[in-house]
């Protein structure tokens, strides 16, 4: 998924005066919709991982054993 695009500009000016600006070498374009979707996925995956870790920890506590181990 491409969120940030770099655009090169090849415009050259023959004369520079006091009010002119320097040529932009690269311009960044950020796609807000793709950024939002990407962040939504990251948050969902992070919350899912945290909840799964909490469930595993709770199961370990209730069984007095970690996953795939045995206890009396």
Backbone torsions as a table, in degrees:
resi	resn	phi	psi	omega
1	UNK	NA	122.2	-179.0
2	UNK	-96.4	114.8	-178.8
3	UNK	-98.3	-39.6	-177.0
4	UNK	-113.3	130.6	177.0
5	UNK	-115.9	139.9	175.4
6	UNK	-106.0	130.5	178.5
7	UNK	-116.9	128.6	176.8
8	UNK	-89.5	143.4	174.6
9	UNK	-115.5	136.9	-178.0
10	UNK	-115.7	23.1	-179.4
11	UNK	-77.5	132.8	178.2
12	UNK	-122.6	143.5	176.7
13	UNK	-108.4	140.7	-177.7
14	UNK	-81.5	-31.9	179.2
15	UNK	-129.8	147.2	177.0
16	UNK	-118.7	134.1	173.9
17	UNK	-119.1	-175.6	-176.2
18	UNK	-64.0	-29.2	-176.1
19	UNK	-92.8	-6.8	-177.7
20	UNK	-80.3	156.0	179.5
21	UNK	-107.6	163.2	179.0
22	UNK	-70.9	151.6	178.1
23	UNK	-65.5	136.6	176.0
24	UNK	-82.9	125.1	179.2
25	UNK	-80.4	-42.6	-179.0
26	UNK	-140.4	138.2	177.9
27	UNK	-115.7	134.9	-178.6
28	UNK	-99.8	132.6	175.2
29	UNK	-120.2	122.5	179.8
30	UNK	-107.7	123.0	179.3
31	UNK	-83.9	109.2	-174.9
32	UNK	-64.1	-39.7	-179.0
33	UNK	-65.6	-44.4	178.4
34	UNK	-66.2	-36.7	177.4
35	UNK	-63.3	-44.9	-179.9
36	UNK	-62.3	-45.0	179.4
37	UNK	-62.3	-43.9	-179.9
38	UNK	-62.4	-44.9	178.9
39	UNK	-65.3	-39.1	176.6
40	UNK	-59.4	-43.7	178.5
41	UNK	-63.6	-43.0	-179.9
42	UNK	-63.0	-43.5	179.9
43	UNK	-65.6	-44.1	179.8
44	UNK	-60.9	-45.8	-179.8
45	UNK	-64.2	-38.9	179.7
46	UNK	-66.8	-45.4	178.8
47	UNK	-63.5	-42.0	178.7
48	UNK	-60.3	-44.5	-179.7
49	UNK	-64.8	-41.4	179.0
50	UNK	-63.2	-45.5	179.9
51	UNK	-63.9	-41.1	177.9
52	UNK	-63.8	-41.0	177.7
53	UNK	-63.5	-39.9	177.2
54	UNK	-64.7	-40.1	178.3
55	UNK	-65.0	-41.8	178.2
56	UNK	-64.5	-43.2	179.2
57	UNK	-63.1	-40.7	178.5
58	UNK	-66.0	-41.6	178.3
59	UNK	-64.3	-42.0	177.4
60	UNK	-60.5	-42.2	-179.5
61	UNK	-65.7	-43.1	-179.0
62	UNK	-67.5	-35.3	-177.5
63	UNK	-90.6	-8.5	-175.0
64	UNK	56.7	33.9	178.0
65	UNK	-159.7	149.6	177.1
66	UNK	-84.6	171.9	-177.0
67	UNK	-58.9	136.2	179.0
68	UNK	67.7	11.2	175.0
69	UNK	-111.3	164.8	-178.3
70	UNK	-119.3	150.9	176.3
71	UNK	-139.2	164.2	179.8
72	UNK	-67.6	NA	NA
